[in-house]
Amino acid sequence: MNKNAIFYAVWVCLFMFCEGGHFVLAPNILKQIFGSKATQLYGILFSYTAVCSITQIILQNLFLGDSVKSYNRFFIMNGFLSGIALFLLMVFFTQEKYVPKKIQLQVTKF
């Protein structure tokens, strides 16, 4: 990517396109599960972004050096952790599609 500016721009745009998923999914899922307490819980869950950021800074200071190998190892470690998160999401997340109560009532009448 460092030799092709267009590929780098596309990669950054794709990364930013996926960035806001938790702003869309988390509030809706919390509302479905916890009802009126969802707003408070979202505030608590969103505060963990700071914990993750601080952890990322500590990991960068521990693992990154002046060599390219240290960056490669760091990116592989982050990819591995993202893979674990994807695995946990695919295996343990069993949320069903949300159907509003009005639609549920109409469906049950037939």
N, C-alpha and C positions, 0 to 999 in steps of 0.2 A: 504494500500500500504506500510505502514511502516514496516510491518511484512514479506513481500514477495518481495525480491530483483528483481526477474524476472518480476513480474507484474509491479513493479516500472519502470524498464528499458523499458518495452514495452510501458507503458504510456508515458514516456518521448520521446521515439522514435516517437510515433504517434503525440504527440504535436509538435515536431520539423518538422515532415513531412508536417504538415499543415501551418507551420509558413511562408513560402515564397510565399503564394498565391498572396499577393498584389504585389510582384515583377513581377509576370507573368501577372496577370489580369489588373492591373491599367494602365500600359503603353500602352497595346494594346487597351483598351477601350478608353483611352484619345486620342490616335492616330486616332481612328475611328470617334470620336466626334469632336475633335478640330483640326485635321490635323497637320499642321506644328508648331503650338503653343503647341503641346502636351509635348514636352521635358521641356519647361519652367514651364508648369502647374504641371508636375510630380514633379519637384523640389520643388515647393511651397507646394504641397500636402504631399510630403514625409517629409517636415520639421515639419508637425504636429505630427509626431511620437515623437518628443521631447516634445511637449506640453502634449501629452498623458502620457509620462513617468513621467514628473514632476507632473501631476495630480495624477498619481498612487502613487507616493511617498508621496504626501500630504495626500491622502486617507489612506495610510498605517499608517502614523503617527497619524491620527485622530481616526481610528477605531481599530487598533490592540493593544492588551495589552498582559498580561502574561497568560491569560486564554485561554483554548481551544475554549470556546464559542465565543470569539472575532474573532478567525480565522474562525470558522464556519460561523458567520455572514458576515465576509468579503468575503469569497468564495461564499456564496449565493448571496450577492450583485453583485459580478462580474459576476456570472452566469446569474442573472436577466438582467443585462445590455447587456450581450452578446445575450441573448434571444431577447431583444428589437432590437438589431442590426440585428439579423437574420430575425425578423419579418419585419423590414423596407426594408431589401433586398428582401424578398420574395414578398412583396406587391407593392413596388414602383419601383423596378428595372425591366425595361421592355426592356432590350437590346436584339436585334435580333441577330441571328447568322451572323457573318461577312462572306461575300462572296466577294473575290477579283474581281476587274473589268473585268479581262480577262475571268473568269468563268461566270460572268454575261452576257458578250457579247456572249459567246458560247451558253448559255442557251436561250437567246432571239432569236438567229438565227433559232432555230428549231421551 
